Amino acid sequence: MQRFRLFGFLAVAMLMVASCDVWAQPQRGGQGQGQRGQGQRGGVQVQRFLPVEQALTYLAFNENVALSDEQLVKVRASLKGIYAKRQELQRSLRGSNDQQAAMQKVRALRMEMMQGLTAILNENQTKVFQEQMQRMG
């Protein structure tokens, strides 16, 4: 009998926890929700097409790239500037619905990132990095 009560108590507790998770989920649609969702999605898209953090991680730790200490400092400084520009771009795109203009700005910033990095990297490092960027999207 005690086992049955314990099982019942655990089942009720699990249902309560599961229902809390459902209520905690953000609602989709509804008034005002769509606009905020659009801006958040745009921010994710900018990060996806302009992966500053992944680029720094890849360059810093990949043995095929093998950055010197001097190169690493320069790469970090270059990507720090791109990161700041990316954050500003994300802020400016929050209320925008013009996807084409947004992608144009992202492409321009990605091109700036690539040009800055290729100026720092040697020929082999550039080749390895560009291959990785193509795999990332």
Backbone bond lengths (Angstrom), bond angles and torsions (degrees), N, CA, C in turn:
res aa  C-N    CA-C-N  psi(-1)  N-CA   C-N-CA  omega(-1)  CA-C   N-CA-C  phi
1 M - - - 1.448 - - 1.529 111.08 -
2 Q 1.324 115.75 -41.13 1.464 119.17 179.72 1.523 111.00 -64.39
3 R 1.321 116.47 -38.39 1.465 120.02 178.12 1.522 110.40 -61.91
4 F 1.321 116.53 -41.42 1.459 120.83 -179.93 1.526 110.38 -62.62
5 R 1.332 117.64 -43.17 1.469 121.50 177.90 1.528 111.08 -62.95
6 L 1.336 115.59 -43.74 1.458 120.13 179.18 1.522 110.26 -61.70
7 F 1.332 116.29 -44.31 1.466 120.64 178.28 1.528 110.42 -61.22
8 G 1.327 117.43 -44.78 1.465 121.83 178.77 1.525 111.29 -62.21
9 F 1.324 116.49 -43.61 1.460 120.66 178.70 1.522 111.01 -61.47
10 L 1.335 116.77 -45.01 1.463 120.54 179.15 1.524 111.49 -63.77
11 A 1.330 117.09 -39.08 1.467 120.58 179.09 1.525 110.53 -63.63
12 V 1.323 117.27 -44.62 1.465 121.10 178.77 1.530 110.20 -64.32
13 A 1.320 117.19 -41.81 1.467 120.85 179.29 1.524 110.89 -62.44
14 M 1.332 116.88 -41.80 1.471 120.41 179.00 1.525 110.62 -63.40
15 L 1.331 116.96 -41.82 1.464 120.42 178.55 1.525 111.10 -62.61
16 M 1.322 116.36 -40.60 1.465 119.84 179.66 1.526 110.81 -64.86
17 V 1.317 117.14 -42.78 1.465 120.94 179.07 1.521 110.09 -64.12
18 A 1.325 116.76 -44.15 1.465 120.60 179.89 1.518 111.05 -63.20
19 S 1.333 117.58 -39.63 1.463 119.49 -179.55 1.526 110.99 -69.12
20 C 1.327 117.72 -32.22 1.470 120.26 176.36 1.520 110.66 -64.17
21 D 1.331 116.59 -40.49 1.462 120.30 178.21 1.516 111.37 -62.31
22 V 1.322 117.11 -39.97 1.465 120.53 179.79 1.516 110.17 -65.27
23 W 1.318 117.80 -43.49 1.459 120.90 -179.53 1.520 111.84 -68.49
24 A 1.320 117.02 -27.76 1.464 120.25 -178.62 1.519 112.58 -77.95
25 Q 1.330 118.10 -15.29 1.463 121.01 -179.53 1.525 109.68 -68.01
26 P 1.343 117.88 140.82 1.458 119.69 176.56 1.519 109.66 -67.05
27 Q 1.330 114.91 141.04 1.456 119.36 179.60 1.510 110.14 -77.45
28 R 1.314 115.55 146.19 1.460 120.57 177.81 1.513 108.09 -99.73
29 G 1.330 113.99 151.62 1.463 118.14 179.64 1.504 109.61 73.65
30 G 1.304 116.21 -152.35 1.448 119.77 179.68 1.512 111.10 73.66
31 Q 1.306 115.09 165.72 1.450 119.51 -177.07 1.518 110.94 -74.16
32 G 1.301 116.72 130.62 1.450 121.64 177.58 1.518 113.67 87.24
33 Q 1.306 118.03 -26.69 1.456 120.59 -177.68 1.517 111.92 -70.58
34 G 1.320 117.23 -37.50 1.459 120.94 -176.73 1.517 112.19 -59.95
35 Q 1.311 117.32 -42.99 1.460 120.70 -178.27 1.520 111.25 -63.68
36 R 1.331 115.91 -45.34 1.451 118.16 -178.72 1.524 110.06 -65.04
37 G 1.315 117.40 -39.78 1.455 121.34 178.62 1.513 111.76 -61.74
38 Q 1.322 117.46 -38.43 1.456 120.83 179.44 1.519 110.82 -62.00
39 G 1.316 116.67 -44.74 1.458 119.91 -178.91 1.515 112.31 -65.60
40 Q 1.319 116.41 -40.80 1.455 119.42 179.01 1.518 110.29 -64.59
41 R 1.325 116.32 -41.28 1.452 119.60 -179.96 1.520 110.05 -63.87
42 G 1.332 117.15 -39.15 1.459 120.51 178.20 1.517 111.89 -61.84
43 G 1.340 116.14 -39.20 1.456 120.02 178.16 1.514 112.25 -63.51
44 V 1.318 115.48 -39.07 1.463 119.86 177.95 1.516 109.78 -65.82
45 Q 1.329 117.05 -39.80 1.461 120.64 179.59 1.523 110.50 -63.14
46 V 1.311 117.18 -41.28 1.465 120.13 179.29 1.522 109.40 -61.85
47 Q 1.317 117.53 -44.37 1.466 120.55 178.89 1.519 111.25 -64.25
48 R 1.322 116.58 -35.93 1.467 120.12 -179.11 1.522 111.28 -67.02
49 F 1.318 117.13 -43.09 1.458 120.39 -176.52 1.526 113.11 -88.24
50 L 1.316 116.83 -8.45 1.454 121.21 178.76 1.531 108.37 -134.27
51 P 1.337 117.37 71.79 1.466 122.20 -171.37 1.531 113.03 -81.54
52 V 1.308 116.79 73.56 1.461 122.01 -176.53 1.529 111.06 -60.57
53 E 1.326 116.53 -46.82 1.460 120.39 -177.04 1.527 111.26 -63.22
54 Q 1.340 116.15 -43.53 1.454 119.86 -179.96 1.523 111.06 -65.84
55 A 1.320 116.70 -37.44 1.467 120.32 179.05 1.528 110.20 -62.71
56 L 1.332 116.40 -46.24 1.465 119.95 179.89 1.528 110.67 -62.90
57 T 1.319 116.58 -45.18 1.466 120.32 179.90 1.517 110.89 -60.88
58 Y 1.320 116.19 -45.99 1.462 120.29 -178.58 1.529 110.55 -61.96
59 L 1.326 116.46 -48.52 1.465 119.88 -177.83 1.525 112.07 -65.30
60 A 1.315 116.83 -37.87 1.462 120.37 -175.98 1.526 112.73 -72.76
61 F 1.331 117.52 -33.63 1.461 119.26 -170.56 1.521 115.64 -114.30
62 N 1.312 119.02 -9.56 1.457 119.79 -177.80 1.520 110.31 -78.93
63 E 1.319 116.30 126.90 1.466 121.26 -177.76 1.521 112.59 -68.41
64 N 1.326 117.34 -26.36 1.467 120.32 179.00 1.526 112.18 -70.47
65 V 1.322 116.17 -25.39 1.469 120.35 178.70 1.522 109.96 -85.65
66 A 1.315 117.47 -46.30 1.469 123.90 176.25 1.526 112.72 48.89
67 L 1.326 115.66 65.58 1.466 120.28 177.74 1.524 111.06 -68.21
68 S 1.312 115.38 144.75 1.462 119.81 170.70 1.530 107.23 -77.66
69 D 1.323 116.42 167.04 1.466 120.04 178.39 1.526 110.67 -60.72
70 E 1.317 116.26 -40.79 1.466 121.14 179.71 1.532 110.53 -63.22
71 Q 1.321 116.56 -43.53 1.464 120.39 178.66 1.527 110.95 -63.61
72 L 1.316 116.37 -41.10 1.458 120.15 -178.98 1.527 111.32 -60.99
73 V 1.318 116.90 -41.86 1.466 120.84 177.92 1.529 110.08 -62.64
74 K 1.326 116.94 -43.50 1.467 121.00 179.88 1.533 111.54 -67.07
75 V 1.331 116.77 -41.51 1.468 120.79 178.83 1.520 109.86 -62.43
76 R 1.323 116.24 -44.51 1.464 120.20 179.69 1.527 110.95 -60.61
77 A 1.313 117.11 -44.23 1.466 120.59 179.54 1.531 110.86 -63.85
78 S 1.315 116.66 -42.59 1.462 120.75 179.52 1.527 111.02 -63.02
79 L 1.329 116.22 -46.72 1.458 119.86 -178.62 1.523 112.28 -70.70
80 K 1.320 116.91 -27.85 1.466 120.14 176.75 1.527 110.03 -63.12
81 G 1.326 116.42 -41.22 1.464 120.64 176.82 1.520 112.10 -65.45
82 I 1.319 116.90 -42.08 1.466 121.48 178.26 1.526 110.03 -65.27
83 Y 1.320 116.82 -39.32 1.462 121.42 178.93 1.529 110.41 -59.88
84 A 1.331 116.88 -45.00 1.467 120.58 178.83 1.531 110.61 -62.62
85 K 1.320 116.69 -41.83 1.472 120.11 178.33 1.528 110.91 -66.02
86 R 1.333 116.74 -36.26 1.464 120.11 178.88 1.525 110.69 -65.63
87 Q 1.329 116.89 -41.05 1.463 119.90 178.16 1.528 110.76 -62.36
88 E 1.317 116.39 -42.83 1.465 120.28 178.32 1.529 110.33 -63.43
89 L 1.311 117.00 -41.01 1.463 121.47 178.20 1.527 110.38 -62.36
90 Q 1.316 117.48 -42.38 1.462 120.59 178.02 1.526 110.96 -61.06
91 R 1.326 116.88 -42.42 1.466 120.32 178.46 1.524 110.66 -62.52
92 S 1.315 116.61 -42.24 1.465 119.76 -177.31 1.526 112.19 -70.69
93 L 1.317 117.65 -23.86 1.467 120.83 -178.05 1.523 113.26 -89.12
94 R 1.302 118.38 -7.52 1.471 120.67 -175.12 1.523 112.85 -56.67
95 G 1.290 119.10 -41.03 1.460 120.79 -178.13 1.509 113.66 -97.32
96 S 1.306 117.37 0.08 1.464 121.27 -174.10 1.522 111.71 -88.67
97 N 1.320 115.14 142.46 1.463 120.90 174.43 1.521 111.22 -110.57
98 D 1.322 117.56 2.85 1.464 121.72 -177.65 1.526 109.39 -86.24
99 Q 1.315 116.16 88.92 1.460 121.74 -176.93 1.526 112.38 -64.86
100 Q 1.315 116.31 -35.74 1.466 119.86 -178.27 1.530 110.88 -65.21
101 A 1.320 116.73 -45.27 1.464 120.41 178.45 1.529 110.49 -64.98
102 A 1.325 116.18 -38.56 1.462 120.34 179.48 1.524 110.66 -62.65
103 M 1.320 116.84 -46.30 1.466 120.15 -179.81 1.526 111.20 -65.29
104 Q 1.314 116.69 -33.56 1.468 120.26 177.67 1.534 109.84 -63.70
105 K 1.321 116.61 -42.85 1.465 120.75 178.70 1.533 111.02 -66.28
106 V 1.321 116.12 -40.03 1.466 120.34 178.93 1.525 110.21 -64.03
107 R 1.330 116.70 -44.06 1.473 120.27 179.13 1.528 111.05 -61.52
108 A 1.333 116.38 -41.51 1.465 120.06 179.73 1.530 110.54 -63.11
109 L 1.318 116.61 -42.05 1.464 120.34 179.89 1.529 110.91 -69.82
110 R 1.326 116.81 -37.01 1.472 119.95 176.25 1.528 110.09 -63.90
111 M 1.333 117.05 -40.79 1.466 121.46 177.91 1.530 109.99 -62.59
112 E 1.323 116.34 -41.80 1.466 120.65 177.53 1.528 110.56 -61.74
113 M 1.333 116.39 -41.37 1.461 120.60 178.38 1.529 110.38 -61.83
114 M 1.326 116.28 -47.22 1.464 120.71 -178.20 1.530 111.30 -63.90
115 Q 1.325 117.52 -41.61 1.469 120.69 179.25 1.522 110.93 -64.52
116 G 1.328 116.43 -41.90 1.460 119.98 178.53 1.520 112.39 -62.64
117 L 1.326 115.63 -41.12 1.463 119.49 -178.94 1.520 112.14 -73.19
118 T 1.322 117.51 -39.62 1.468 118.94 -179.48 1.525 111.34 -67.79
119 A 1.322 117.41 -23.23 1.462 120.01 175.36 1.534 110.89 -71.24
120 I 1.322 116.92 -23.62 1.466 121.89 -178.75 1.532 111.49 -92.57
121 L 1.320 116.37 -38.70 1.465 121.53 -174.92 1.521 111.52 -81.02
122 N 1.331 115.71 154.02 1.466 118.63 173.49 1.535 108.54 -81.08
123 E 1.315 116.53 179.14 1.467 121.11 -173.75 1.532 112.59 -60.66
124 N 1.323 116.99 -46.19 1.466 120.54 -179.49 1.528 111.51 -66.26
125 Q 1.325 116.93 -43.14 1.461 121.16 179.11 1.527 110.51 -61.85
126 T 1.323 116.03 -40.89 1.461 120.75 179.24 1.522 110.56 -61.95
127 K 1.317 116.38 -44.28 1.466 121.04 -179.68 1.530 110.76 -60.88
128 V 1.327 116.92 -47.96 1.466 121.64 -179.80 1.527 110.18 -62.21
129 F 1.323 116.84 -43.13 1.464 120.75 -178.83 1.527 111.45 -66.56
130 Q 1.323 117.78 -43.31 1.462 120.45 179.64 1.529 111.21 -62.84
131 E 1.317 117.15 -37.86 1.467 120.29 176.23 1.525 110.58 -62.19
132 Q 1.319 116.37 -41.53 1.462 120.36 178.74 1.524 110.91 -65.71
133 M 1.308 118.14 -42.02 1.463 121.46 179.12 1.527 110.84 -62.32
134 Q 1.317 117.42 -37.58 1.468 120.37 177.79 1.527 110.60 -65.51
135 R 1.317 117.10 -38.11 1.465 120.26 177.45 1.526 111.27 -66.74
136 M 1.343 116.02 -35.02 1.463 120.39 -179.45 1.523 111.43 -73.78
137 G 1.303 118.55 -20.15 1.469 120.25 178.44 1.433 111.40 119.05
